[in-house]
Amino acid sequence: MINTSAPCIDRNLSSSREHFQLNLRRNSLFSAAEVLIGGIGLFLIYRSVVAELGIAMLGVWSIVLATTAFGRVADVGISAGLSRFIAAARGRQEHSKVSLYFWTALSTIAILMAVIAVLGWLPLNAALGFALSGVELTAAQQLLPWALFTFWLLNINAGLAATLLGIQRSDLRAVSSIGGMIIQVVASYLLVKSHGLLGLAWAQAAQYLFAIAASSIFAHRSRAILGPPRFSALVLKELFGFGAKLQIGTIANLLFEPLSKLVLGAVAGPSSVGIFEMAYRMVYQIRTVAIMALQNLVPAFAELSQRDSTASNALFNKSNRVAALAGGGLMIAAISVAPLVSVLWLKTYSSEFVLLVAMISVCWLINILCAPSYFWGIAHGTVNANIGGQLLTGILSPALAYLLGNQYGPTATVAGILVGKAIGDMLPAIFNRPATAWSSAGVAQPWNLLALVATILSATLAHHLWGRMAGDFFSSHNILNLIPS
């Protein structure tokens, strides 16, 4: 008997792969637009804050927001794994379970994060005294309640974003985010001058409220969320089981930024934290162009693992090449424009800012290169390397920052932060791989090594040659006088 089903299966697999490629392309383009507009918005907001309040107040804002991240310690990792569960359920055609995952996760996040925000108020208020004093401490303590409110909104928004990611509609998530950023920029310009940092906090709350409303409407209209709100203890247990694994590493990863900034603030003061924050956020925003696009790999890997493992492995190899090309190009671009951004943001050329951008760019490139392996682990449920890397970062970064900072000063503090981060990020790229051979690991990919070498050379040139040339050019041509106040 002739098997007539084989050609049909081949056609279905081919159609499925084309569908995923189209989805990834569309979602990646919208993700890139989201990051681009978000970066422009962040630039305008920070420039306004520095012009109106000064660099030290930006440092206060950074420290307060970093401190509220401690609240994520009590999170159970629900958002981190939600997109994986939704995508896998769609791959198995279990559409009713998609809705059950959504409502169970969102209700749990909203209640749990509200409790954490309330309980964390007094301890975090006391923790601010470690890095700040005087007028700056008073401003930070007044800001803290609003920062905790935006922390609660941020987590609800993260659950909705994970849902849209899981149903392969990152384009809709991007639209919500872009709309929220536009609202934040406009509100910041209206409120910061008259209300200071509180105005900035109100603007950020408005951003998240809009994004939550828009994402809720998109999720409902996508028809992926069917039926009335429902809660399942069994589904919650499933989400907790996977989320608890991720949360071990996430706790350490979340502690990385606040602890590192607190150490930097204690060693060098809020002004140095302010410059670090601007350099860090600039490069982080550019890095997010690549990460947001690569994040779409999680639902793609998860669905393909249920249908077509060969296509999943091929996608892993291709994503490593894309990460190298995109990451290397983006980080070299960040290093190249650092002198100009310094002038536009700080109203003066800052060699310290340019050096920090160069150092941070190398660190974030390593993070981008390791991202496909990290997302592969989440999609396949093999997250030990992810957890180990995050734990290593959470321990090494603040420890190295403290040791080197006390011995050699602020720049060494930053070097300690970044070295600890880079070492931790590399673990998934070593152990999360589609085959047993070490040659299939992300760290062994030639494109990744080439991108790393090119970016290190660019960072070295920026520090020793390009940055000084740009500074001399801006000074000799009175470029600074052309920048509007």
Stockholm file with secondary structure:
# STOCKHOLM 1.0

chainA/1-485         MINTSAPCIDRNLSSSREHFQLNLRRNSLFSAAEVLIGGIGLFLIYRSVVAELGIAMLGVWSIVLATTAFGRVADVGISAGLSRFIAAARGRQEHSKVSLYFWTALSTIAILMAVIAVLGWLPLNAALGFALSGVELTAAQQLLPWALFTFWLLNINAGLAATLLGIQRSDLRAVSSIGGMIIQVVASYLLVKSHGLLGLAWAQAAQYLFAIAASSIFAHRSRAILGPPRFSALVLKELFGFGAKLQIGTIANLLFEPLSKLVLGAVAGPSSVGIFEMAYRMVYQIRTVAIMALQNLVPAFAELSQRDSTASNALFNKSNRVAALAGGGLMIAAISVAPLVSVLWLKTYSSEFVLLVAMISVCWLINILCAPSYFWGIAHGTVNANIGGQLLTGILSPALAYLLGNQYGPTATVAGILVGKAIGDMLPAIFNRPATAWSSAGVAQPWNLLALVATILSATLAHHLWGRMAGDFFSSHNILNLIPS
#=GR chainA/1-485 SS CCCCHHHHHHHHHHHHHHHHHHHHHHHHHHHHHHHHHHHHHHHHHHHHHHHHHCHHHHHHHHHHHHHHGGGGGGCCSHHHHHHHHHHHHHHTTCHHHHHHHHHHHHHHHHHHHHHHHHHHHHHHHHHGGGTCCHHHHHHHHHHHHHHHHHHHHHHHHHHHHHHHHHTTCHHHHHHHHHHHHHHHHHHHHHHHHHHTHHHHHHHHHHHHHHHHHHHHHHHHHTTCSCSSCCCCHHHHHHHHHHHHHHHHHHHHHHHHHHHHHHHHHHHHCHHHHHHHHHHHHHHHHHHHHHHHHHHTHHHHHHHHHHHCHHHHHHHHHHHHHHHHHHHHHHHHHHHHHHHHHHHHHHSSCCHHHHHHHHHHHHHHHHHHHHHHHHHHHHHHTCCHHHHHHHHHHHHHHHHHHHHHHHHHCHHHHHHHHHHHHHHHHHHHHHHCCSSSSGGGSGGGCHHHHHHHHHHHHHHHHIIIIIHHHHHHHHHHTTGGGGSCC
#=GC SS_cons         CCCCHHHHHHHHHHHHHHHHHHHHHHHHHHHHHHHHHHHHHHHHHHHHHHHHHCHHHHHHHHHHHHHHGGGGGGCCSHHHHHHHHHHHHHHTTCHHHHHHHHHHHHHHHHHHHHHHHHHHHHHHHHHGGGTCCHHHHHHHHHHHHHHHHHHHHHHHHHHHHHHHHHTTCHHHHHHHHHHHHHHHHHHHHHHHHHHTHHHHHHHHHHHHHHHHHHHHHHHHHTTCSCSSCCCCHHHHHHHHHHHHHHHHHHHHHHHHHHHHHHHHHHHHCHHHHHHHHHHHHHHHHHHHHHHHHHHTHHHHHHHHHHHCHHHHHHHHHHHHHHHHHHHHHHHHHHHHHHHHHHHHHHSSCCHHHHHHHHHHHHHHHHHHHHHHHHHHHHHHTCCHHHHHHHHHHHHHHHHHHHHHHHHHCHHHHHHHHHHHHHHHHHHHHHHCCSSSSGGGSGGGCHHHHHHHHHHHHHHHHIIIIIHHHHHHHHHHTTGGGGSCC
//
